[in-house]
Amino acid sequence: MNAKLSPKNESDRIRVLHEYEILNTAAEEEFDRITKIASLVCGTPISLISLVDKDMQWFKSRVGLEIDETTRDVSFCQYTLEEDQLMEVEDAKKDDRFKSNELVILEPNIRYYAGLPLIDPNGYALGALCVIDRVPRQLDQHQKEILTLLRDEVVALIVNRKEKEKYKESEQKLKAFFDNSQGLMCTHDLKGNFIAVNEAGAKTLGYTREEIQLRSLFDIVPSEGHKNLQDYLGAIVQRGTIKGEMRTLTRSGETRTWMFNNILQTNGNKIPYVIGNAVDITEQHFLEKELKHAQATLMRTGRVARIGGWEYTPADGKIVWSEITREIHEVPEDYEPELTTALQFYKAGSSRNKIRTAIEHALATGEAWDLELEIVTFAGHEMWIRALGNADFENGHCVRLYGTFQDIDKRKRIEAESSNSKKLLSEVLDATSAVAIIATDTTGVVTLFNTGAENLLGYRSEEVIGKLGLEHFHLKEELVLRAKELEVELGRSVDKLRFFVDMAELHGAEQREWTYCRKDGSRLYVSLAVTFIRDINENVIGYLAIATDISRIIHQREELEKAKLVAEQASAAKSQFLANMSHELRTPLNGIVGFTDLLLGTALEDTQREYLSIVDQSANLLLGIVNDILDFSKIEAGKLELDVGQTDLQDLVIQLTNFLNMQIKAKNLEFYLNIAADVPHYIWVDALRIKQVLMNLLSNATKFTEKGTVELSITVESHDATQAVLCFSVKDTGIGIKEDNVERIFDAFTQEDNSMTKRYGGTGLGLTISNKLLKMMGSELKLESTFGAGSRFFFTINVPAVWEINAWDELKKIKDVLIVAEEESERNDLDRMLSLKKINTVHAKTGFEVLQILKKGHHFDAILIDHQLPIISGIETIQNIREKNFDNNTEPTIIPIFSSNQQDIEQLCHSVAISRWLVKPFTPEELYTALVKVNVS
């Protein structure tokens, strides 16, 4: 029998599940990895991460099951929600809950089930991690413990996933706030030079953003104000924050007065700078007397009514109390309220419980509160107050709580206080000139149309109030489309007013983007928030709509899309450039490196050998720069893959020693090689990349050491029969690194300072590439350094290892090789390298020649084929060789040779199932190693 269970907290549980925004999302590798591990550890064919919704259960990850969801009433996991520990059904056919379940009787024929509830930090069960088998069974204690650990990891992934989305949204809002803020927002250094200025501020001063950012505060402040400006720059360094007024001149010479509130900050490089936030109060200065009078009247009214205000921001936990609120609480002037301490003022018992419940409910649902409660002031006086609170929601999350705090010990003043509060609200609404605030009655007819609405839409309030409805300002086509959306979502027809309030009734408030039509027919984009207006008895008496002009944001969004397209095109062009550069630079370099290596192996005079050594060093230096740039590009793009294979560690050390020998002798340094006795003979690593890292560290150590020693040491930190944790260390007695430069030394294109580049040369990429390569190997580069005394770079790496010597003799098995390349010089280079190992060769210039040679019955142990051939490419030639099957299903070893970027190489080789290739230029040893590895595999 199938039935749907409903836990006691089901409605809250469903709400919390939806707040995680994980239902019906695409598969994610982190979750899939956990279900695979669970299946392997428990030995079951099926493993699931199930999220149990109101009527369905959704599979975030699944192993051994082809469906993505089932109805909730047949799910085993709904029973797991009722548990706080492992639920295990050893044989479903013997369990009364499941023996008639269709999932037991039919596919997938469940007989065994074990599941753990996914309980979030707030105690809500979101679903289950479970394993399923088609035969009765039991888990042992070890499997249960591992399954519990995997369950905890799933919960952590779900929670962290939500936090990442919230952080991304907050970052985007902060940037939009700066770019689109009214008034003047800026950053400047301690000399007054502008670093960044917002669009509105630059425009008010008569400049573009680009122009103003080339100026300083001294350029816009009149000369008579320069002394005060110098005092300001000194004061903010001492105090960290400063408020005040400042007069500036626009480009046209007009005087503007600003009220500012600036703070001192420090950037990532510990360089101080100032964040400035200023409001243009020029017009207010003309009304200074009237404003002061109004402020005095407002203050007197607040004191008479004994009403204070407060505001709480959940994001930063800050509470702001008005002066009256502070007076009611009788707190000292320096008292800073916090949520916990503020709640402690409420009298213990009923009052404190009611306010705590009201706040928690408002944070969750957006519901306002109006309570009469008792408090105990800071001075110990008991007092009755009236506490009112409201919540502002954005995207389903509470972003602000705010309200009033009223002394109601003297009931006679209630009417006067209500009247003054109404006046205060009216003044605030009229003062809000940048935001349209529109109120309607319950039929949708406008009852309030503030100054901001007049400015935004071009209507006078008397043209609108009592005459027009809220829908009058909307683009008709959007209303028709929204009506259809709501009819589908709500399952009923929607009238004109309900366009705006239906979702607000469901969620407490609704915020949505609309197109508004001004009186003159022009259009603008707005963000419209709609909520309720309630009377003292909580009856809805109307609706409040707050509209903000977001036209600039929308246009910027469109520009960003265009910029993204341009960036993608530029990225494609860069990739093509790298491919071309790789071919054009590496092909001639291959010839230089190859011929130089061959010539150095012949009988030469000392002068000739010296000249050739210089050529060899220069070519390898150029090769290193090219490889650094290409490696960095591939690593940044995530396209570089490691080629792990058996590596002779002793041979690797010999190669490093030979590489370093000439540099050591040239600088008259001492080189110490410290290899521990228990270091394994063979390890499984990407030999090319580990050698690249060590060569870079040794080169740097030699470069930056004028006298003394360079030491390479390899030690075993721990090991078992098949694995070893090795520590590679390069130590020198060179110039060392200053402490404040240690962190930035691993940044791309960075050396300790610019003088290093001039004195020692280099691209600044070596340490960055080395560190990124080590991170791909599960390690990282560490540094110990004393300025003026030397440095030690080291890293540890966990690798498979073999201690017995097992020499490779596979190269001797290769007797005949077919060389395929269009360029004769390239064919000759390869021929000479192979002839050193007494390997016979046959040459071909095109893919057609290869096919003709093989058709005649010639057999080869290996084929070296350049990809860039005329008419048909090397990869296409490989495909033809396999299709023709010239050698009766015995395919020779084929190694393609490339002069392109790594991404293209991998794609091309994977298309023909090739796992080994060479990239020009390469040394004879690299050629021999490739032949051996392919032949062995």
HUUR-V996505 format. One record per residue. N is the residue number from 0. RES is the residue in one letter. PSI is psi in whole degrees, -180 to 180 (999 if undefined). NEAR is the number of other C-alpha atoms within 10 Angstrom. Layout:
N:RES:PSI:NEAR / N:RES:PSI:NEAR
//
This chain:
0:M:135:11 / 1:N:135:16 / 2:A:152:13 / 3:K:123:14 / 4:L:150:14 / 5:S:105:13 / 6:P:162:12 / 7:K:-38:9 / 8:N:34:10 / 9:E:-46:15 / 10:S:-43:12 / 11:D:-40:12 / 12:R:-44:19 / 13:I:-41:16 / 14:R:-47:13 / 15:V:-41:16 / 16:L:-44:21 / 17:H:-31:13 / 18:E:-25:13 / 19:Y:-13:16 / 20:E:48:13 / 21:I:-15:15 / 22:L:141:16 / 23:N:28:12 / 24:T:162:10 / 25:A:161:9 / 26:A:145:12 / 27:E:137:10 / 28:E:-38:9 / 29:E:-41:12 / 30:F:-41:19 / 31:D:-35:18 / 32:R:-37:13 / 33:I:-44:23 / 34:T:-35:27 / 35:K:-43:18 / 36:I:-44:16 / 37:A:-43:27 / 38:S:-43:22 / 39:L:-46:13 / 40:V:-42:15 / 41:C:-10:22 / 42:G:33:15 / 43:T:149:19 / 44:P:-17:16 / 45:I:135:23 / 46:S:136:29 / 47:L:147:27 / 48:I:109:28 / 49:S:135:27 / 50:L:120:25 / 51:V:110:26 / 52:D:-168:20 / 53:K:-49:15 / 54:D:-8:11 / 55:M:159:18 / 56:Q:131:25 / 57:W:141:23 / 58:F:106:24 / 59:K:-34:22 / 60:S:145:24 / 61:R:145:24 / 62:V:127:22 / 63:G:10:16 / 64:L:136:13 / 65:E:-15:8 / 66:I:156:9 / 67:D:-10:13 / 68:E:160:16 / 69:T:165:16 / 70:T:151:15 / 71:R:-32:20 / 72:D:-20:17 / 73:V:0:20 / 74:S:142:23 / 75:F:-31:23 / 76:C:-24:26 / 77:Q:-29:27 / 78:Y:-31:18 / 79:T:-30:23 / 80:L:-27:24 / 81:E:-8:15 / 82:E:159:13 / 83:D:13:13 / 84:Q:-174:12 / 85:L:129:18 / 86:M:121:19 / 87:E:123:19 / 88:V:105:22 / 89:E:-35:18 / 90:D:106:20 / 91:A:-28:25 / 92:K:-14:19 / 93:K:4:13 / 94:D:122:12 / 95:D:-27:10 / 96:R:-27:15 / 97:F:-11:23 / 98:K:-23:18 / 99:S:5:17 / 100:N:138:21 / 101:E:-25:16 / 102:L:-18:19 / 103:V:-43:19 / 104:I:-42:15 / 105:L:-171:10 / 106:E:141:9 / 107:P:21:16 / 108:N:56:17 / 109:I:128:25 / 110:R:-34:23 / 111:Y:140:21 / 112:Y:135:26 / 113:A:125:25 / 114:G:147:30 / 115:L:136:27 / 116:P:145:30 / 117:L:96:26 / 118:I:121:19 / 119:D:173:18 / 120:P:-21:10 / 121:N:6:7 / 122:G:12:10 / 123:Y:131:19 / 124:A:114:28 / 125:L:-25:23 / 126:G:-145:28 / 127:A:152:29 / 128:L:121:29 / 129:C:159:27 / 130:V:145:26 / 131:I:142:27 / 132:D:161:23 / 133:R:7:18 / 134:V:152:14 / 135:P:148:16 / 136:R:-176:17 / 137:Q:152:15 / 138:L:143:17 / 139:D:172:9 / 140:Q:-38:9 / 141:H:-44:11 / 142:Q:-39:15 / 143:K:-40:19 / 144:E:-43:13 / 145:I:-41:15 / 146:L:-37:27 / 147:T:-42:19 / 148:L:-41:11 / 149:L:-38:19 / 150:R:-44:24 / 151:D:-37:17 / 152:E:-39:16 / 153:V:-46:22 / 154:V:-43:21 / 155:A:-41:15 / 156:L:-43:14 / 157:I:-45:17 / 158:V:-47:14 / 159:N:-35:13 / 160:R:-42:14 / 161:K:-41:14 / 162:E:-38:13 / 163:K:-41:11 / 164:E:-40:12 / 165:K:-40:11 / 166:Y:-41:11 / 167:K:-44:10 / 168:E:-41:11 / 169:S:-41:13 / 170:E:-42:11 / 171:Q:-40:10 / 172:K:-39:12 / 173:L:-43:10 / 174:K:-44:11 / 175:A:-37:13 / 176:F:-46:13 / 177:F:-49:17 / 178:D:-30:18 / 179:N:8:16 / 180:S:144:15 / 181:Q:170:18 / 182:G:-157:21 / 183:L:116:23 / 184:M:134:24 / 185:C:169:22 / 186:T:143:21 / 187:H:160:20 / 188:D:-177:17 / 189:L:-1:17 / 190:K:0:13 / 191:G:1:19 / 192:N:132:18 / 193:F:140:19 / 194:I:-46:17 / 195:A:147:18 / 196:V:139:23 / 197:N:163:22 / 198:E:-47:21 / 199:A:-41:20 / 200:G:-45:25 / 201:A:-42:22 / 202:K:-42:16 / 203:T:-36:16 / 204:L:-4:20 / 205:G:17:17 / 206:Y:164:17 / 207:T:165:16 / 208:R:-39:16 / 209:E:-39:12 / 210:E:-45:11 / 211:I:-31:23 / 212:Q:-8:19 / 213:L:1:12 / 214:R:177:14 / 215:S:174:16 / 216:L:-31:16 / 217:F:-22:16 / 218:D:-24:17 / 219:I:-10:17 / 220:V:133:19 / 221:P:152:15 / 222:S:-34:12 / 223:E:-14:8 / 224:G:3:13 / 225:H:-36:14 / 226:K:-45:10 / 227:N:-35:13 / 228:L:-42:18 / 229:Q:-40:14 / 230:D:-40:10 / 231:Y:-45:18 / 232:L:-35:17 / 233:G:-39:13 / 234:A:-38:13 / 235:I:-27:18 / 236:V:-39:17 / 237:Q:-41:11 / 238:R:-23:10 / 239:G:-24:12 / 240:T:148:16 / 241:I:141:17 / 242:K:157:15 / 243:G:-166:11 / 244:E:149:13 / 245:M:135:18 / 246:R:136:15 / 247:T:166:20 / 248:L:134:16 / 249:T:173:17 / 250:R:-34:13 / 251:S:-1:9 / 252:G:1:12 / 253:E:140:10 / 254:T:131:15 / 255:R:142:17 / 256:T:133:18 / 257:W:142:18 / 258:M:121:18 / 259:F:157:20 / 260:N:98:15 / 261:N:149:20 / 262:I:153:18 / 263:L:132:20 / 264:Q:170:16 / 265:T:133:10 / 266:N:-177:8 / 267:G:-24:6 / 268:N:16:8 / 269:K:27:8 / 270:I:123:10 / 271:P:147:14 / 272:Y:169:22 / 273:V:134:23 / 274:I:120:17 / 275:G:136:20 / 276:N:112:21 / 277:A:144:21 / 278:V:133:16 / 279:D:112:20 / 280:I:25:16 / 281:T:-50:14 / 282:E:-36:10 / 283:Q:-31:12 / 284:H:-32:12 / 285:F:-22:10 / 286:L:29:11 / 287:E:-45:11 / 288:K:-43:11 / 289:E:-40:12 / 290:L:-42:13 / 291:K:-40:11 / 292:H:-44:12 / 293:A:-39:13 / 294:Q:-40:12 / 295:A:-41:12 / 296:T:-44:12 / 297:L:-41:16 / 298:M:-43:15 / 299:R:-40:12 / 300:T:-44:19 / 301:G:-39:21 / 302:R:-40:17 / 303:V:-45:14 / 304:A:-16:23 / 305:R:49:23 / 306:I:125:25 / 307:G:167:21 / 308:G:161:20 / 309:W:159:19 / 310:E:138:18 / 311:Y:128:19 / 312:T:110:15 / 313:P:-31:15 / 314:A:-42:10 / 315:D:-1:7 / 316:G:14:9 / 317:K:141:13 / 318:I:133:17 / 319:V:126:16 / 320:W:140:19 / 321:S:170:14 / 322:E:-41:17 / 323:I:-42:21 / 324:T:-40:21 / 325:R:-39:22 / 326:E:-43:17 / 327:I:-41:20 / 328:H:-11:22 / 329:E:47:16 / 330:V:157:15 / 331:P:164:11 / 332:E:-33:9 / 333:D:9:6 / 334:Y:129:9 / 335:E:113:14 / 336:P:148:15 / 337:E:161:14 / 338:L:-45:12 / 339:T:-48:8 / 340:T:-33:10 / 341:A:-39:12 / 342:L:-26:17 / 343:Q:-19:14 / 344:F:-28:18 / 345:Y:139:24 / 346:K:133:18 / 347:A:141:13 / 348:G:-132:9 / 349:S:-48:11 / 350:S:-47:17 / 351:R:-38:18 / 352:N:-41:13 / 353:K:-46:14 / 354:I:-38:21 / 355:R:-43:13 / 356:T:-42:10 / 357:A:-43:19 / 358:I:-47:19 / 359:E:-40:12 / 360:H:-40:14 / 361:A:-41:21 / 362:L:-33:20 / 363:A:-37:15 / 364:T:-17:18 / 365:G:4:23 / 366:E:133:18 / 367:A:168:21 / 368:W:154:17 / 369:D:104:17 / 370:L:146:14 / 371:E:119:16 / 372:L:166:18 / 373:E:140:20 / 374:I:163:21 / 375:V:114:17 / 376:T:172:19 / 377:F:-31:15 / 378:A:-2:10 / 379:G:8:11 / 380:H:136:10 / 381:E:140:15 / 382:M:142:17 / 383:W:136:17 / 384:I:162:20 / 385:R:120:16 / 386:A:122:20 / 387:L:139:19 / 388:G:149:22 / 389:N:161:19 / 390:A:137:24 / 391:D:130:21 / 392:F:143:23 / 393:E:127:13 / 394:N:38:10 / 395:G:6:16 / 396:H:141:15 / 397:C:123:18 / 398:V:-13:15 / 399:R:136:17 / 400:L:137:21 / 401:Y:161:18 / 402:G:-164:18 / 403:T:161:19 / 404:F:115:23 / 405:Q:135:22 / 406:D:112:24 / 407:I:26:18 / 408:D:-30:12 / 409:K:98:10 / 410:R:-22:8 / 411:K:-21:9 / 412:R:9:14 / 413:I:-46:14 / 414:E:-44:11 / 415:A:-41:13 / 416:E:-39:19 / 417:S:-42:13 / 418:S:-44:13 / 419:N:-36:17 / 420:S:-39:18 / 421:K:-41:12 / 422:K:-42:14 / 423:L:-43:14 / 424:L:-42:12 / 425:S:-43:13 / 426:E:-39:13 / 427:V:-43:12 / 428:L:-44:19 / 429:D:-29:16 / 430:A:-17:13 / 431:T:82:14 / 432:S:-11:16 / 433:A:-5:16 / 434:V:133:20 / 435:A:122:24 / 436:I:117:23 / 437:I:127:22 / 438:A:148:24 / 439:T:163:24 / 440:D:-173:17 / 441:T:-13:14 / 442:T:-6:14 / 443:G:-2:20 / 444:V:136:20 / 445:V:131:22 / 446:T:-15:19 / 447:L:133:21 / 448:F:96:23 / 449:N:178:23 / 450:T:-39:21 / 451:G:-39:22 / 452:A:-39:24 / 453:E:-45:20 / 454:N:-39:15 / 455:L:-39:22 / 456:L:-12:19 / 457:G:3:14 / 458:Y:151:16 / 459:R:150:15 / 460:S:-36:16 / 461:E:-20:10 / 462:E:-17:10 / 463:V:-48:18 / 464:I:126:17 / 465:G:1:15 / 466:K:-36:10 / 467:L:156:15 / 468:G:166:19 / 469:L:-32:19 / 470:E:-15:16 / 471:H:-30:13 / 472:F:-4:16 / 473:H:153:15 / 474:L:123:15 / 475:K:-41:14 / 476:E:-36:10 / 477:E:-36:13 / 478:L:-41:17 / 479:V:-45:12 / 480:L:-42:10 / 481:R:-37:15 / 482:A:-43:20 / 483:K:-40:15 / 484:E:-45:14 / 485:L:-37:17 / 486:E:-39:12 / 487:V:-43:11 / 488:E:-39:9 / 489:L:-15:12 / 490:G:27:9 / 491:R:167:11 / 492:S:155:11 / 493:V:128:16 / 494:D:-179:10 / 495:K:-40:16 / 496:L:-36:16 / 497:R:-16:16 / 498:F:-38:17 / 499:F:-23:26 / 500:V:-16:22 / 501:D:-49:18 / 502:M:-31:17 / 503:A:-37:18 / 504:E:-35:14 / 505:L:-37:10 / 506:H:5:15 / 507:G:-29:21 / 508:A:159:26 / 509:E:136:21 / 510:Q:130:20 / 511:R:152:13 / 512:E:135:15 / 513:W:165:19 / 514:T:122:21 / 515:Y:151:25 / 516:C:122:19 / 517:R:171:18 / 518:K:-35:14 / 519:D:5:9 / 520:G:-14:9 / 521:S:161:9 / 522:R:156:16 / 523:L:156:17 / 524:Y:136:19 / 525:V:153:22 / 526:S:116:16 / 527:L:122:21 / 528:A:128:22 / 529:V:132:23 / 530:T:-177:23 / 531:F:155:20 / 532:I:124:16 / 533:R:152:13 / 534:D:-174:10 / 535:I:-22:7 / 536:N:15:7 / 537:E:16:11 / 538:N:140:10 / 539:V:121:13 / 540:I:1:13 / 541:G:-170:19 / 542:Y:148:24 / 543:L:126:19 / 544:A:128:22 / 545:I:119:18 / 546:A:133:24 / 547:T:134:18 / 548:D:117:20 / 549:I:24:18 / 550:S:-41:15 / 551:R:-39:14 / 552:I:-43:15 / 553:I:-44:15 / 554:H:-40:12 / 555:Q:-37:13 / 556:R:-42:12 / 557:E:-40:12 / 558:E:-36:12 / 559:L:-38:12 / 560:E:-43:12 / 561:K:-43:11 / 562:A:-36:12 / 563:K:-43:12 / 564:L:-43:12 / 565:V:-41:12 / 566:A:-40:12 / 567:E:-40:11 / 568:Q:-40:12 / 569:A:-38:12 / 570:S:-41:12 / 571:A:-40:12 / 572:A:-38:12 / 573:K:-43:13 / 574:S:-41:18 / 575:Q:-39:14 / 576:F:-43:14 / 577:L:-39:19 / 578:A:-46:19 / 579:N:-44:15 / 580:M:-42:17 / 581:S:-47:22 / 582:H:-48:20 / 583:E:-34:13 / 584:L:-41:16 / 585:R:-32:24 / 586:T:-53:18 / 587:P:-35:15 / 588:L:-36:19 / 589:N:-42:21 / 590:G:-43:19 / 591:I:-51:19 / 592:V:-45:24 / 593:G:-50:22 / 594:F:-38:18 / 595:T:-43:17 / 596:D:-41:17 / 597:L:-42:15 / 598:L:-38:13 / 599:L:-19:15 / 600:G:-1:10 / 601:T:174:9 / 602:A:121:9 / 603:L:154:12 / 604:E:161:9 / 605:D:-43:9 / 606:T:-44:9 / 607:Q:-44:13 / 608:R:-37:16 / 609:E:-45:13 / 610:Y:-44:12 / 611:L:-34:17 / 612:S:-39:16 / 613:I:-43:12 / 614:V:-44:15 / 615:D:-44:19 / 616:Q:-44:15 / 617:S:-43:14 / 618:A:-44:17 / 619:N:-33:16 / 620:L:-47:13 / 621:L:-42:15 / 622:L:-41:19 / 623:G:-42:15 / 624:I:-46:16 / 625:V:-46:16 / 626:N:-39:14 / 627:D:-48:20 / 628:I:-45:16 / 629:L:-40:20 / 630:D:-45:19 / 631:F:-43:21 / 632:S:-44:19 / 633:K:-39:18 / 634:I:-46:17 / 635:E:-35:12 / 636:A:-5:10 / 637:G:26:10 / 638:K:1:14 / 639:L:130:19 / 640:E:147:14 / 641:L:144:13 / 642:D:86:13 / 643:V:132:14 / 644:G:174:13 / 645:Q:131:15 / 646:T:130:19 / 647:D:108:20 / 648:L:-36:19 / 649:Q:-41:14 / 650:D:-38:12 / 651:L:-42:17 / 652:V:-40:18 / 653:I:-44:11 / 654:Q:-41:14 / 655:L:-40:17 / 656:T:-44:18 / 657:N:-40:11 / 658:F:-39:14 / 659:L:-19:16 / 660:N:-47:14 / 661:M:-41:13 / 662:Q:-42:15 / 663:I:-46:19 / 664:K:-40:11 / 665:A:-33:8 / 666:K:5:14 / 667:N:45:13 / 668:L:166:17 / 669:E:136:15 / 670:F:123:18 / 671:Y:131:15 / 672:L:116:13 / 673:N:94:12 / 674:I:118:15 / 675:A:152:11 / 676:A:-27:9 / 677:D:13:11 / 678:V:133:21 / 679:P:157:23 / 680:H:-43:16 / 681:Y:139:23 / 682:I:157:24 / 683:W:100:18 / 684:V:175:22 / 685:D:99:17 / 686:A:-40:19 / 687:L:-44:14 / 688:R:-37:18 / 689:I:-36:16 / 690:K:-38:15 / 691:Q:-43:19 / 692:V:-50:21 / 693:L:-38:21 / 694:M:-39:20 / 695:N:-45:18 / 696:L:-42:22 / 697:L:-40:24 / 698:S:-44:18 / 699:N:-45:18 / 700:A:-43:25 / 701:T:-42:26 / 702:K:-44:16 / 703:F:14:18 / 704:T:117:22 / 705:E:-33:14 / 706:K:154:15 / 707:G:-135:15 / 708:T:156:19 / 709:V:132:24 / 710:E:131:18 / 711:L:124:23 / 712:S:144:16 / 713:I:122:21 / 714:T:160:19 / 715:V:117:19 / 716:E:-36:13 / 717:S:160:11 / 718:H:161:17 / 719:D:-157:9 / 720:A:-28:9 / 721:T:-9:12 / 722:Q:151:16 / 723:A:140:21 / 724:V:109:18 / 725:L:144:20 / 726:C:118:16 / 727:F:130:18 / 728:S:135:22 / 729:V:118:23 / 730:K:143:23 / 731:D:168:27 / 732:T:39:22 / 733:G:-150:25 / 734:I:-17:19 / 735:G:-180:21 / 736:I:135:20 / 737:K:148:13 / 738:E:-39:11 / 739:D:-4:10 / 740:N:-2:12 / 741:V:-42:14 / 742:E:-41:10 / 743:R:-4:12 / 744:I:-23:18 / 745:F:1:22 / 746:D:148:15 / 747:A:143:15 / 748:F:27:13 / 749:T:133:19 / 750:Q:179:23 / 751:E:-43:17 / 752:D:173:10 / 753:N:-29:10 / 754:S:-28:10 / 755:M:-43:14 / 756:T:-44:14 / 757:K:-38:9 / 758:R:-42:9 / 759:Y:-15:11 / 760:G:-172:12 / 761:G:159:16 / 762:T:-16:13 / 763:G:9:19 / 764:L:-18:20 / 765:G:-53:27 / 766:L:-35:21 / 767:T:-49:19 / 768:I:-43:25 / 769:S:-46:24 / 770:N:-40:19 / 771:K:-39:19 / 772:L:-42:24 / 773:L:-37:19 / 774:K:-34:13 / 775:M:-25:14 / 776:M:6:19 / 777:G:23:11 / 778:S:-176:15 / 779:E:155:16 / 780:L:133:20 / 781:K:159:13 / 782:L:134:16 / 783:E:126:14 / 784:S:144:20 / 785:T:122:15 / 786:F:126:12 / 787:G:-8:12 / 788:A:-19:13 / 789:G:176:21 / 790:S:158:23 / 791:R:115:21 / 792:F:133:19 / 793:F:160:20 / 794:F:155:16 / 795:T:148:21 / 796:I:136:18 / 797:N:117:20 / 798:V:150:17 / 799:P:145:17 / 800:A:153:23 / 801:V:130:20 / 802:W:-27:13 / 803:E:143:9 / 804:I:128:10 / 805:N:78:10 / 806:A:149:8 / 807:W:123:12 / 808:D:14:9 / 809:E:-28:15 / 810:L:-29:17 / 811:K:-20:11 / 812:K:-15:11 / 813:I:116:18 / 814:K:-40:15 / 815:D:131:18 / 816:V:136:22 / 817:L:122:24 / 818:I:126:21 / 819:V:112:27 / 820:A:144:24 / 821:E:-41:18 / 822:E:129:12 / 823:E:-39:12 / 824:S:-38:14 / 825:E:-42:18 / 826:R:-41:22 / 827:N:-39:17 / 828:D:-50:18 / 829:L:-40:20 / 830:D:-46:19 / 831:R:-41:17 / 832:M:-43:20 / 833:L:-33:19 / 834:S:-27:11 / 835:L:-24:10 / 836:K:15:13 / 837:K:42:13 / 838:I:128:17 / 839:N:148:14 / 840:T:152:19 / 841:V:140:15 / 842:H:147:20 / 843:A:145:19 / 844:K:-24:18 / 845:T:168:21 / 846:G:-34:26 / 847:F:-41:14 / 848:E:-39:13 / 849:V:-48:22 / 850:L:-38:17 / 851:Q:-43:12 / 852:I:-45:15 / 853:L:-34:17 / 854:K:-30:15 / 855:K:-1:9 / 856:G:7:10 / 857:H:136:12 / 858:H:137:17 / 859:F:144:20 / 860:D:-27:16 / 861:A:154:21 / 862:I:122:21 / 863:L:118:23 / 864:I:121:30 / 865:D:134:27 / 866:H:-36:25 / 867:Q:84:19 / 868:L:155:19 / 869:P:149:13 / 870:I:-70:10 / 871:I:136:14 / 872:S:173:16 / 873:G:-42:25 / 874:I:-41:22 / 875:E:-36:15 / 876:T:-41:19 / 877:I:-43:21 / 878:Q:-42:13 / 879:N:-40:17 / 880:I:-43:19 / 881:R:-38:15 / 882:E:-38:9 / 883:K:-29:13 / 884:N:56:13 / 885:F:-31:18 / 886:D:36:16 / 887:N:58:7 / 888:N:6:9 / 889:T:97:10 / 890:E:132:15 / 891:P:161:17 / 892:T:126:19 / 893:I:125:22 / 894:I:110:24 / 895:P:152:23 / 896:I:131:23 / 897:F:156:23 / 898:S:56:22 / 899:S:-179:24 / 900:N:163:24 / 901:Q:-39:22 / 902:Q:-48:16 / 903:D:-40:14 / 904:I:-49:20 / 905:E:-43:18 / 906:Q:-44:12 / 907:L:-45:17 / 908:C:-40:16 / 909:H:-31:11 / 910:S:-22:11 / 911:V:19:13 / 912:A:40:10 / 913:I:128:18 / 914:S:-9:14 / 915:R:138:17 / 916:W:169:19 / 917:L:146:18 / 918:V:124:20 / 919:K:146:21 / 920:P:156:23 / 921:F:158:17 / 922:T:164:14 / 923:P:-39:18 / 924:E:-39:10 / 925:E:-37:14 / 926:L:-47:17 / 927:Y:-42:15 / 928:T:-42:16 / 929:A:-42:17 / 930:L:-41:23 / 931:V:-46:19 / 932:K:-43:15 / 933:V:-40:17 / 934:N:-39:17 / 935:V:-45:11 / 936:S:999:7
//
